[in-house]
Amino acid sequence: MDSPFSRYLGTNYIPSDSEIECIQTTLVDYSTEVSRLDSLIRELNSRREKLTRYIDSHRALISLGRRLPRDVLEEIFVTCLPTSRNAIMSAKEAPILLCHLCSGWRTIALSTATLWASLHLPLEFIFARGLHVPAIEWIARSSGCPLRFP
């Protein structure tokens, strides 16, 4: 953008009163244009967010995870369990993590007994934290599957 004051920009030049008035008049027009563009950007961002939500929600409908047979999901879930130790009561790993992904997977995970046949049980910690009820529920979900011990 051309400015009659280009040669003074970035210097210590002090404009005169008439030059200040000229600069202020010019800045009003540019400020108005910046405001108009900001408004347009907000509108475009809003439209983009709506389109993205539409696309994402429809992609979720056709995702592979929704179409996998239950028995395949159960096998995948079981392979998510730790192999070098028993599972722990943590939302950061299977089987509890699997219950937080979606309601369909939660239903499958909660009813897959082999997921719950392994539990690391530090009894002092469990009783000190009042976790004995969740531990009992965990073991009950194993539904007669033999419990694993490392």
Phi and psi in radians as a Rosetta constraint file:
Dihedral C 1 N 2 CA 2 C 2 CIRCULARHARMONIC -1.427 0.35
Dihedral N 2 CA 2 C 2 N 3 CIRCULARHARMONIC 2.463 0.35
Dihedral C 2 N 3 CA 3 C 3 CIRCULARHARMONIC -2.413 0.35
Dihedral N 3 CA 3 C 3 N 4 CIRCULARHARMONIC 2.416 0.35
Dihedral C 3 N 4 CA 4 C 4 CIRCULARHARMONIC -1.162 0.35
Dihedral N 4 CA 4 C 4 N 5 CIRCULARHARMONIC -0.155 0.35
Dihedral C 4 N 5 CA 5 C 5 CIRCULARHARMONIC -1.911 0.35
Dihedral N 5 CA 5 C 5 N 6 CIRCULARHARMONIC 0.248 0.35
Dihedral C 5 N 6 CA 6 C 6 CIRCULARHARMONIC -0.920 0.35
Dihedral N 6 CA 6 C 6 N 7 CIRCULARHARMONIC -0.721 0.35
Dihedral C 6 N 7 CA 7 C 7 CIRCULARHARMONIC -1.212 0.35
Dihedral N 7 CA 7 C 7 N 8 CIRCULARHARMONIC -0.266 0.35
Dihedral C 7 N 8 CA 8 C 8 CIRCULARHARMONIC -1.712 0.35
Dihedral N 8 CA 8 C 8 N 9 CIRCULARHARMONIC -0.251 0.35
Dihedral C 8 N 9 CA 9 C 9 CIRCULARHARMONIC -1.108 0.35
Dihedral N 9 CA 9 C 9 N 10 CIRCULARHARMONIC 2.363 0.35
Dihedral C 9 N 10 CA 10 C 10 CIRCULARHARMONIC 1.361 0.35
Dihedral N 10 CA 10 C 10 N 11 CIRCULARHARMONIC 0.213 0.35
Dihedral C 10 N 11 CA 11 C 11 CIRCULARHARMONIC -2.020 0.35
Dihedral N 11 CA 11 C 11 N 12 CIRCULARHARMONIC -3.081 0.35
Dihedral C 11 N 12 CA 12 C 12 CIRCULARHARMONIC -1.678 0.35
Dihedral N 12 CA 12 C 12 N 13 CIRCULARHARMONIC 0.297 0.35
Dihedral C 12 N 13 CA 13 C 13 CIRCULARHARMONIC -1.070 0.35
Dihedral N 13 CA 13 C 13 N 14 CIRCULARHARMONIC 2.413 0.35
Dihedral C 13 N 14 CA 14 C 14 CIRCULARHARMONIC -1.938 0.35
Dihedral N 14 CA 14 C 14 N 15 CIRCULARHARMONIC 1.980 0.35
Dihedral C 14 N 15 CA 15 C 15 CIRCULARHARMONIC -1.253 0.35
Dihedral N 15 CA 15 C 15 N 16 CIRCULARHARMONIC 2.717 0.35
Dihedral C 15 N 16 CA 16 C 16 CIRCULARHARMONIC -1.334 0.35
Dihedral N 16 CA 16 C 16 N 17 CIRCULARHARMONIC 2.982 0.35
Dihedral C 16 N 17 CA 17 C 17 CIRCULARHARMONIC -1.035 0.35
Dihedral N 17 CA 17 C 17 N 18 CIRCULARHARMONIC -0.729 0.35
Dihedral C 17 N 18 CA 18 C 18 CIRCULARHARMONIC -1.195 0.35
Dihedral N 18 CA 18 C 18 N 19 CIRCULARHARMONIC -0.621 0.35
Dihedral C 18 N 19 CA 19 C 19 CIRCULARHARMONIC -1.196 0.35
Dihedral N 19 CA 19 C 19 N 20 CIRCULARHARMONIC -0.660 0.35
Dihedral C 19 N 20 CA 20 C 20 CIRCULARHARMONIC -1.070 0.35
Dihedral N 20 CA 20 C 20 N 21 CIRCULARHARMONIC -0.756 0.35
Dihedral C 20 N 21 CA 21 C 21 CIRCULARHARMONIC -1.094 0.35
Dihedral N 21 CA 21 C 21 N 22 CIRCULARHARMONIC -0.712 0.35
Dihedral C 21 N 22 CA 22 C 22 CIRCULARHARMONIC -1.120 0.35
Dihedral N 22 CA 22 C 22 N 23 CIRCULARHARMONIC -0.759 0.35
Dihedral C 22 N 23 CA 23 C 23 CIRCULARHARMONIC -1.109 0.35
Dihedral N 23 CA 23 C 23 N 24 CIRCULARHARMONIC -0.781 0.35
Dihedral C 23 N 24 CA 24 C 24 CIRCULARHARMONIC -1.093 0.35
Dihedral N 24 CA 24 C 24 N 25 CIRCULARHARMONIC -0.700 0.35
Dihedral C 24 N 25 CA 25 C 25 CIRCULARHARMONIC -1.095 0.35
Dihedral N 25 CA 25 C 25 N 26 CIRCULARHARMONIC -0.756 0.35
Dihedral C 25 N 26 CA 26 C 26 CIRCULARHARMONIC -1.113 0.35
Dihedral N 26 CA 26 C 26 N 27 CIRCULARHARMONIC -0.728 0.35
Dihedral C 26 N 27 CA 27 C 27 CIRCULARHARMONIC -1.138 0.35
Dihedral N 27 CA 27 C 27 N 28 CIRCULARHARMONIC -0.543 0.35
Dihedral C 27 N 28 CA 28 C 28 CIRCULARHARMONIC -1.058 0.35
Dihedral N 28 CA 28 C 28 N 29 CIRCULARHARMONIC -0.821 0.35
Dihedral C 28 N 29 CA 29 C 29 CIRCULARHARMONIC -1.080 0.35
Dihedral N 29 CA 29 C 29 N 30 CIRCULARHARMONIC -0.779 0.35
Dihedral C 29 N 30 CA 30 C 30 CIRCULARHARMONIC -1.193 0.35
Dihedral N 30 CA 30 C 30 N 31 CIRCULARHARMONIC -0.680 0.35
Dihedral C 30 N 31 CA 31 C 31 CIRCULARHARMONIC -1.121 0.35
Dihedral N 31 CA 31 C 31 N 32 CIRCULARHARMONIC -0.676 0.35
Dihedral C 31 N 32 CA 32 C 32 CIRCULARHARMONIC -1.096 0.35
Dihedral N 32 CA 32 C 32 N 33 CIRCULARHARMONIC -0.744 0.35
Dihedral C 32 N 33 CA 33 C 33 CIRCULARHARMONIC -1.152 0.35
Dihedral N 33 CA 33 C 33 N 34 CIRCULARHARMONIC -0.693 0.35
Dihedral C 33 N 34 CA 34 C 34 CIRCULARHARMONIC -1.100 0.35
Dihedral N 34 CA 34 C 34 N 35 CIRCULARHARMONIC -0.744 0.35
Dihedral C 34 N 35 CA 35 C 35 CIRCULARHARMONIC -1.084 0.35
Dihedral N 35 CA 35 C 35 N 36 CIRCULARHARMONIC -0.751 0.35
Dihedral C 35 N 36 CA 36 C 36 CIRCULARHARMONIC -1.069 0.35
Dihedral N 36 CA 36 C 36 N 37 CIRCULARHARMONIC -0.778 0.35
Dihedral C 36 N 37 CA 37 C 37 CIRCULARHARMONIC -1.141 0.35
Dihedral N 37 CA 37 C 37 N 38 CIRCULARHARMONIC -0.696 0.35
Dihedral C 37 N 38 CA 38 C 38 CIRCULARHARMONIC -1.037 0.35
Dihedral N 38 CA 38 C 38 N 39 CIRCULARHARMONIC -0.737 0.35
Dihedral C 38 N 39 CA 39 C 39 CIRCULARHARMONIC -1.118 0.35
Dihedral N 39 CA 39 C 39 N 40 CIRCULARHARMONIC -0.737 0.35
Dihedral C 39 N 40 CA 40 C 40 CIRCULARHARMONIC -1.119 0.35
Dihedral N 40 CA 40 C 40 N 41 CIRCULARHARMONIC -0.708 0.35
Dihedral C 40 N 41 CA 41 C 41 CIRCULARHARMONIC -1.099 0.35
Dihedral N 41 CA 41 C 41 N 42 CIRCULARHARMONIC -0.763 0.35
Dihedral C 41 N 42 CA 42 C 42 CIRCULARHARMONIC -1.052 0.35
Dihedral N 42 CA 42 C 42 N 43 CIRCULARHARMONIC -0.751 0.35
Dihedral C 42 N 43 CA 43 C 43 CIRCULARHARMONIC -1.117 0.35
Dihedral N 43 CA 43 C 43 N 44 CIRCULARHARMONIC -0.777 0.35
Dihedral C 43 N 44 CA 44 C 44 CIRCULARHARMONIC -1.143 0.35
Dihedral N 44 CA 44 C 44 N 45 CIRCULARHARMONIC -0.699 0.35
Dihedral C 44 N 45 CA 45 C 45 CIRCULARHARMONIC -1.090 0.35
Dihedral N 45 CA 45 C 45 N 46 CIRCULARHARMONIC -0.695 0.35
Dihedral C 45 N 46 CA 46 C 46 CIRCULARHARMONIC -1.113 0.35
Dihedral N 46 CA 46 C 46 N 47 CIRCULARHARMONIC -0.795 0.35
Dihedral C 46 N 47 CA 47 C 47 CIRCULARHARMONIC -1.090 0.35
Dihedral N 47 CA 47 C 47 N 48 CIRCULARHARMONIC -0.716 0.35
Dihedral C 47 N 48 CA 48 C 48 CIRCULARHARMONIC -1.093 0.35
Dihedral N 48 CA 48 C 48 N 49 CIRCULARHARMONIC -0.768 0.35
Dihedral C 48 N 49 CA 49 C 49 CIRCULARHARMONIC -1.081 0.35
Dihedral N 49 CA 49 C 49 N 50 CIRCULARHARMONIC -0.735 0.35
Dihedral C 49 N 50 CA 50 C 50 CIRCULARHARMONIC -1.098 0.35
Dihedral N 50 CA 50 C 50 N 51 CIRCULARHARMONIC -0.775 0.35
Dihedral C 50 N 51 CA 51 C 51 CIRCULARHARMONIC -1.125 0.35
Dihedral N 51 CA 51 C 51 N 52 CIRCULARHARMONIC -0.712 0.35
Dihedral C 51 N 52 CA 52 C 52 CIRCULARHARMONIC -1.121 0.35
Dihedral N 52 CA 52 C 52 N 53 CIRCULARHARMONIC -0.755 0.35
Dihedral C 52 N 53 CA 53 C 53 CIRCULARHARMONIC -1.064 0.35
Dihedral N 53 CA 53 C 53 N 54 CIRCULARHARMONIC -0.739 0.35
Dihedral C 53 N 54 CA 54 C 54 CIRCULARHARMONIC -1.055 0.35
Dihedral N 54 CA 54 C 54 N 55 CIRCULARHARMONIC -0.865 0.35
Dihedral C 54 N 55 CA 55 C 55 CIRCULARHARMONIC -1.073 0.35
Dihedral N 55 CA 55 C 55 N 56 CIRCULARHARMONIC -0.854 0.35
Dihedral C 55 N 56 CA 56 C 56 CIRCULARHARMONIC -1.078 0.35
Dihedral N 56 CA 56 C 56 N 57 CIRCULARHARMONIC -0.750 0.35
Dihedral C 56 N 57 CA 57 C 57 CIRCULARHARMONIC -1.168 0.35
Dihedral N 57 CA 57 C 57 N 58 CIRCULARHARMONIC -0.599 0.35
Dihedral C 57 N 58 CA 58 C 58 CIRCULARHARMONIC -1.337 0.35
Dihedral N 58 CA 58 C 58 N 59 CIRCULARHARMONIC -0.602 0.35
Dihedral C 58 N 59 CA 59 C 59 CIRCULARHARMONIC -1.120 0.35
Dihedral N 59 CA 59 C 59 N 60 CIRCULARHARMONIC -0.630 0.35
Dihedral C 59 N 60 CA 60 C 60 CIRCULARHARMONIC -1.093 0.35
Dihedral N 60 CA 60 C 60 N 61 CIRCULARHARMONIC -0.617 0.35
Dihedral C 60 N 61 CA 61 C 61 CIRCULARHARMONIC -1.096 0.35
Dihedral N 61 CA 61 C 61 N 62 CIRCULARHARMONIC -0.548 0.35
Dihedral C 61 N 62 CA 62 C 62 CIRCULARHARMONIC -1.827 0.35
Dihedral N 62 CA 62 C 62 N 63 CIRCULARHARMONIC 0.224 0.35
Dihedral C 62 N 63 CA 63 C 63 CIRCULARHARMONIC -1.164 0.35
Dihedral N 63 CA 63 C 63 N 64 CIRCULARHARMONIC 2.637 0.35
Dihedral C 63 N 64 CA 64 C 64 CIRCULARHARMONIC -1.076 0.35
Dihedral N 64 CA 64 C 64 N 65 CIRCULARHARMONIC -0.662 0.35
Dihedral C 64 N 65 CA 65 C 65 CIRCULARHARMONIC -0.984 0.35
Dihedral N 65 CA 65 C 65 N 66 CIRCULARHARMONIC -0.539 0.35
Dihedral C 65 N 66 CA 66 C 66 CIRCULARHARMONIC -1.320 0.35
Dihedral N 66 CA 66 C 66 N 67 CIRCULARHARMONIC -0.427 0.35
Dihedral C 66 N 67 CA 67 C 67 CIRCULARHARMONIC -1.746 0.35
Dihedral N 67 CA 67 C 67 N 68 CIRCULARHARMONIC -0.108 0.35
Dihedral C 67 N 68 CA 68 C 68 CIRCULARHARMONIC -1.187 0.35
Dihedral N 68 CA 68 C 68 N 69 CIRCULARHARMONIC 2.392 0.35
Dihedral C 68 N 69 CA 69 C 69 CIRCULARHARMONIC -1.107 0.35
Dihedral N 69 CA 69 C 69 N 70 CIRCULARHARMONIC 2.638 0.35
Dihedral C 69 N 70 CA 70 C 70 CIRCULARHARMONIC -0.966 0.35
Dihedral N 70 CA 70 C 70 N 71 CIRCULARHARMONIC -0.760 0.35
Dihedral C 70 N 71 CA 71 C 71 CIRCULARHARMONIC -1.135 0.35
Dihedral N 71 CA 71 C 71 N 72 CIRCULARHARMONIC -0.575 0.35
Dihedral C 71 N 72 CA 72 C 72 CIRCULARHARMONIC -1.201 0.35
Dihedral N 72 CA 72 C 72 N 73 CIRCULARHARMONIC -0.766 0.35
Dihedral C 72 N 73 CA 73 C 73 CIRCULARHARMONIC -1.051 0.35
Dihedral N 73 CA 73 C 73 N 74 CIRCULARHARMONIC -0.734 0.35
Dihedral C 73 N 74 CA 74 C 74 CIRCULARHARMONIC -1.041 0.35
Dihedral N 74 CA 74 C 74 N 75 CIRCULARHARMONIC -0.757 0.35
Dihedral C 74 N 75 CA 75 C 75 CIRCULARHARMONIC -1.105 0.35
Dihedral N 75 CA 75 C 75 N 76 CIRCULARHARMONIC -0.749 0.35
Dihedral C 75 N 76 CA 76 C 76 CIRCULARHARMONIC -1.085 0.35
Dihedral N 76 CA 76 C 76 N 77 CIRCULARHARMONIC -0.774 0.35
Dihedral C 76 N 77 CA 77 C 77 CIRCULARHARMONIC -1.034 0.35
Dihedral N 77 CA 77 C 77 N 78 CIRCULARHARMONIC -0.767 0.35
Dihedral C 77 N 78 CA 78 C 78 CIRCULARHARMONIC -1.114 0.35
Dihedral N 78 CA 78 C 78 N 79 CIRCULARHARMONIC -0.625 0.35
Dihedral C 78 N 79 CA 79 C 79 CIRCULARHARMONIC -1.252 0.35
Dihedral N 79 CA 79 C 79 N 80 CIRCULARHARMONIC -0.216 0.35
Dihedral C 79 N 80 CA 80 C 80 CIRCULARHARMONIC -1.394 0.35
Dihedral N 80 CA 80 C 80 N 81 CIRCULARHARMONIC -0.234 0.35
Dihedral C 80 N 81 CA 81 C 81 CIRCULARHARMONIC -1.182 0.35
Dihedral N 81 CA 81 C 81 N 82 CIRCULARHARMONIC 2.590 0.35
Dihedral C 81 N 82 CA 82 C 82 CIRCULARHARMONIC -1.089 0.35
Dihedral N 82 CA 82 C 82 N 83 CIRCULARHARMONIC 2.530 0.35
Dihedral C 82 N 83 CA 83 C 83 CIRCULARHARMONIC -1.771 0.35
Dihedral N 83 CA 83 C 83 N 84 CIRCULARHARMONIC -0.387 0.35
Dihedral C 83 N 84 CA 84 C 84 CIRCULARHARMONIC -1.666 0.35
Dihedral N 84 CA 84 C 84 N 85 CIRCULARHARMONIC -0.067 0.35
Dihedral C 84 N 85 CA 85 C 85 CIRCULARHARMONIC -2.790 0.35
Dihedral N 85 CA 85 C 85 N 86 CIRCULARHARMONIC 2.987 0.35
Dihedral C 85 N 86 CA 86 C 86 CIRCULARHARMONIC -1.302 0.35
Dihedral N 86 CA 86 C 86 N 87 CIRCULARHARMONIC 2.756 0.35
Dihedral C 86 N 87 CA 87 C 87 CIRCULARHARMONIC -1.161 0.35
Dihedral N 87 CA 87 C 87 N 88 CIRCULARHARMONIC 2.696 0.35
Dihedral C 87 N 88 CA 88 C 88 CIRCULARHARMONIC -2.033 0.35
Dihedral N 88 CA 88 C 88 N 89 CIRCULARHARMONIC 2.828 0.35
Dihedral C 88 N 89 CA 89 C 89 CIRCULARHARMONIC -1.386 0.35
Dihedral N 89 CA 89 C 89 N 90 CIRCULARHARMONIC 1.407 0.35
Dihedral C 89 N 90 CA 90 C 90 CIRCULARHARMONIC -2.451 0.35
Dihedral N 90 CA 90 C 90 N 91 CIRCULARHARMONIC 2.372 0.35
Dihedral C 90 N 91 CA 91 C 91 CIRCULARHARMONIC -1.298 0.35
Dihedral N 91 CA 91 C 91 N 92 CIRCULARHARMONIC -0.006 0.35
Dihedral C 91 N 92 CA 92 C 92 CIRCULARHARMONIC -1.640 0.35
Dihedral N 92 CA 92 C 92 N 93 CIRCULARHARMONIC -0.072 0.35
Dihedral C 92 N 93 CA 93 C 93 CIRCULARHARMONIC -2.606 0.35
Dihedral N 93 CA 93 C 93 N 94 CIRCULARHARMONIC 2.911 0.35
Dihedral C 93 N 94 CA 94 C 94 CIRCULARHARMONIC -1.142 0.35
Dihedral N 94 CA 94 C 94 N 95 CIRCULARHARMONIC 2.589 0.35
Dihedral C 94 N 95 CA 95 C 95 CIRCULARHARMONIC -1.559 0.35
Dihedral N 95 CA 95 C 95 N 96 CIRCULARHARMONIC -0.270 0.35
Dihedral C 95 N 96 CA 96 C 96 CIRCULARHARMONIC -1.117 0.35
Dihedral N 96 CA 96 C 96 N 97 CIRCULARHARMONIC -0.693 0.35
Dihedral C 96 N 97 CA 97 C 97 CIRCULARHARMONIC -0.962 0.35
Dihedral N 97 CA 97 C 97 N 98 CIRCULARHARMONIC -0.694 0.35
Dihedral C 97 N 98 CA 98 C 98 CIRCULARHARMONIC -1.114 0.35
Dihedral N 98 CA 98 C 98 N 99 CIRCULARHARMONIC -0.455 0.35
Dihedral C 98 N 99 CA 99 C 99 CIRCULARHARMONIC -1.347 0.35
Dihedral N 99 CA 99 C 99 N 100 CIRCULARHARMONIC -0.196 0.35
Dihedral C 99 N 100 CA 100 C 100 CIRCULARHARMONIC -1.747 0.35
Dihedral N 100 CA 100 C 100 N 101 CIRCULARHARMONIC -0.015 0.35
Dihedral C 100 N 101 CA 101 C 101 CIRCULARHARMONIC -1.430 0.35
Dihedral N 101 CA 101 C 101 N 102 CIRCULARHARMONIC -0.829 0.35
Dihedral C 101 N 102 CA 102 C 102 CIRCULARHARMONIC -2.861 0.35
Dihedral N 102 CA 102 C 102 N 103 CIRCULARHARMONIC 2.860 0.35
Dihedral C 102 N 103 CA 103 C 103 CIRCULARHARMONIC -1.140 0.35
Dihedral N 103 CA 103 C 103 N 104 CIRCULARHARMONIC -0.601 0.35
Dihedral C 103 N 104 CA 104 C 104 CIRCULARHARMONIC -1.137 0.35
Dihedral N 104 CA 104 C 104 N 105 CIRCULARHARMONIC -0.785 0.35
Dihedral C 104 N 105 CA 105 C 105 CIRCULARHARMONIC -1.212 0.35
Dihedral N 105 CA 105 C 105 N 106 CIRCULARHARMONIC -0.592 0.35
Dihedral C 105 N 106 CA 106 C 106 CIRCULARHARMONIC -1.062 0.35
Dihedral N 106 CA 106 C 106 N 107 CIRCULARHARMONIC -0.791 0.35
Dihedral C 106 N 107 CA 107 C 107 CIRCULARHARMONIC -1.046 0.35
Dihedral N 107 CA 107 C 107 N 108 CIRCULARHARMONIC -0.788 0.35
Dihedral C 107 N 108 CA 108 C 108 CIRCULARHARMONIC -1.156 0.35
Dihedral N 108 CA 108 C 108 N 109 CIRCULARHARMONIC -0.807 0.35
Dihedral C 108 N 109 CA 109 C 109 CIRCULARHARMONIC -1.073 0.35
Dihedral N 109 CA 109 C 109 N 110 CIRCULARHARMONIC -0.783 0.35
Dihedral C 109 N 110 CA 110 C 110 CIRCULARHARMONIC -1.140 0.35
Dihedral N 110 CA 110 C 110 N 111 CIRCULARHARMONIC -0.450 0.35
Dihedral C 110 N 111 CA 111 C 111 CIRCULARHARMONIC -1.760 0.35
Dihedral N 111 CA 111 C 111 N 112 CIRCULARHARMONIC 0.079 0.35
Dihedral C 111 N 112 CA 112 C 112 CIRCULARHARMONIC -1.644 0.35
Dihedral N 112 CA 112 C 112 N 113 CIRCULARHARMONIC 1.700 0.35
Dihedral C 112 N 113 CA 113 C 113 CIRCULARHARMONIC -1.008 0.35
Dihedral N 113 CA 113 C 113 N 114 CIRCULARHARMONIC -0.639 0.35
Dihedral C 113 N 114 CA 114 C 114 CIRCULARHARMONIC -1.145 0.35
Dihedral N 114 CA 114 C 114 N 115 CIRCULARHARMONIC -0.391 0.35
Dihedral C 114 N 115 CA 115 C 115 CIRCULARHARMONIC -1.158 0.35
Dihedral N 115 CA 115 C 115 N 116 CIRCULARHARMONIC -0.473 0.35
Dihedral C 115 N 116 CA 116 C 116 CIRCULARHARMONIC -1.826 0.35
Dihedral N 116 CA 116 C 116 N 117 CIRCULARHARMONIC 0.148 0.35
Dihedral C 116 N 117 CA 117 C 117 CIRCULARHARMONIC -1.516 0.35
Dihedral N 117 CA 117 C 117 N 118 CIRCULARHARMONIC 0.120 0.35
Dihedral C 117 N 118 CA 118 C 118 CIRCULARHARMONIC -2.358 0.35
Dihedral N 118 CA 118 C 118 N 119 CIRCULARHARMONIC 2.217 0.35
Dihedral C 118 N 119 CA 119 C 119 CIRCULARHARMONIC -2.695 0.35
Dihedral N 119 CA 119 C 119 N 120 CIRCULARHARMONIC 2.216 0.35
Dihedral C 119 N 120 CA 120 C 120 CIRCULARHARMONIC -1.383 0.35
Dihedral N 120 CA 120 C 120 N 121 CIRCULARHARMONIC 2.084 0.35
Dihedral C 120 N 121 CA 121 C 121 CIRCULARHARMONIC -2.083 0.35
Dihedral N 121 CA 121 C 121 N 122 CIRCULARHARMONIC 1.424 0.35
Dihedral C 121 N 122 CA 122 C 122 CIRCULARHARMONIC -1.362 0.35
Dihedral N 122 CA 122 C 122 N 123 CIRCULARHARMONIC 1.695 0.35
Dihedral C 122 N 123 CA 123 C 123 CIRCULARHARMONIC -0.985 0.35
Dihedral N 123 CA 123 C 123 N 124 CIRCULARHARMONIC -0.717 0.35
Dihedral C 123 N 124 CA 124 C 124 CIRCULARHARMONIC -1.036 0.35
Dihedral N 124 CA 124 C 124 N 125 CIRCULARHARMONIC -0.774 0.35
Dihedral C 124 N 125 CA 125 C 125 CIRCULARHARMONIC -1.122 0.35
Dihedral N 125 CA 125 C 125 N 126 CIRCULARHARMONIC -0.791 0.35
Dihedral C 125 N 126 CA 126 C 126 CIRCULARHARMONIC -1.091 0.35
Dihedral N 126 CA 126 C 126 N 127 CIRCULARHARMONIC -0.813 0.35
Dihedral C 126 N 127 CA 127 C 127 CIRCULARHARMONIC -1.272 0.35
Dihedral N 127 CA 127 C 127 N 128 CIRCULARHARMONIC -0.591 0.35
Dihedral C 127 N 128 CA 128 C 128 CIRCULARHARMONIC -1.161 0.35
Dihedral N 128 CA 128 C 128 N 129 CIRCULARHARMONIC -0.567 0.35
Dihedral C 128 N 129 CA 129 C 129 CIRCULARHARMONIC -1.670 0.35
Dihedral N 129 CA 129 C 129 N 130 CIRCULARHARMONIC 0.015 0.35
Dihedral C 129 N 130 CA 130 C 130 CIRCULARHARMONIC 1.205 0.35
Dihedral N 130 CA 130 C 130 N 131 CIRCULARHARMONIC 0.565 0.35
Dihedral C 130 N 131 CA 131 C 131 CIRCULARHARMONIC -1.692 0.35
Dihedral N 131 CA 131 C 131 N 132 CIRCULARHARMONIC 0.232 0.35
Dihedral C 131 N 132 CA 132 C 132 CIRCULARHARMONIC -1.190 0.35
Dihedral N 132 CA 132 C 132 N 133 CIRCULARHARMONIC -0.587 0.35
Dihedral C 132 N 133 CA 133 C 133 CIRCULARHARMONIC -1.157 0.35
Dihedral N 133 CA 133 C 133 N 134 CIRCULARHARMONIC -0.849 0.35
Dihedral C 133 N 134 CA 134 C 134 CIRCULARHARMONIC -1.050 0.35
Dihedral N 134 CA 134 C 134 N 135 CIRCULARHARMONIC -0.611 0.35
Dihedral C 134 N 135 CA 135 C 135 CIRCULARHARMONIC -1.133 0.35
Dihedral N 135 CA 135 C 135 N 136 CIRCULARHARMONIC -0.715 0.35
Dihedral C 135 N 136 CA 136 C 136 CIRCULARHARMONIC -1.128 0.35
Dihedral N 136 CA 136 C 136 N 137 CIRCULARHARMONIC -0.733 0.35
Dihedral C 136 N 137 CA 137 C 137 CIRCULARHARMONIC -1.094 0.35
Dihedral N 137 CA 137 C 137 N 138 CIRCULARHARMONIC -0.721 0.35
Dihedral C 137 N 138 CA 138 C 138 CIRCULARHARMONIC -1.002 0.35
Dihedral N 138 CA 138 C 138 N 139 CIRCULARHARMONIC -0.914 0.35
Dihedral C 138 N 139 CA 139 C 139 CIRCULARHARMONIC -1.130 0.35
Dihedral N 139 CA 139 C 139 N 140 CIRCULARHARMONIC -0.634 0.35
Dihedral C 139 N 140 CA 140 C 140 CIRCULARHARMONIC -1.095 0.35
Dihedral N 140 CA 140 C 140 N 141 CIRCULARHARMONIC -0.575 0.35
Dihedral C 140 N 141 CA 141 C 141 CIRCULARHARMONIC -1.186 0.35
Dihedral N 141 CA 141 C 141 N 142 CIRCULARHARMONIC -0.333 0.35
Dihedral C 141 N 142 CA 142 C 142 CIRCULARHARMONIC -1.178 0.35
Dihedral N 142 CA 142 C 142 N 143 CIRCULARHARMONIC -0.283 0.35
Dihedral C 142 N 143 CA 143 C 143 CIRCULARHARMONIC 0.830 0.35
Dihedral N 143 CA 143 C 143 N 144 CIRCULARHARMONIC 0.847 0.35
Dihedral C 143 N 144 CA 144 C 144 CIRCULARHARMONIC 1.507 0.35
Dihedral N 144 CA 144 C 144 N 145 CIRCULARHARMONIC -0.094 0.35
Dihedral C 144 N 145 CA 145 C 145 CIRCULARHARMONIC -1.141 0.35
Dihedral N 145 CA 145 C 145 N 146 CIRCULARHARMONIC 2.467 0.35
Dihedral C 145 N 146 CA 146 C 146 CIRCULARHARMONIC -1.078 0.35
Dihedral N 146 CA 146 C 146 N 147 CIRCULARHARMONIC 2.336 0.35
Dihedral C 146 N 147 CA 147 C 147 CIRCULARHARMONIC -1.290 0.35
Dihedral N 147 CA 147 C 147 N 148 CIRCULARHARMONIC 2.485 0.35
Dihedral C 147 N 148 CA 148 C 148 CIRCULARHARMONIC -1.684 0.35
Dihedral N 148 CA 148 C 148 N 149 CIRCULARHARMONIC 2.453 0.35
Dihedral C 148 N 149 CA 149 C 149 CIRCULARHARMONIC -2.237 0.35
Dihedral N 149 CA 149 C 149 N 150 CIRCULARHARMONIC 2.354 0.35
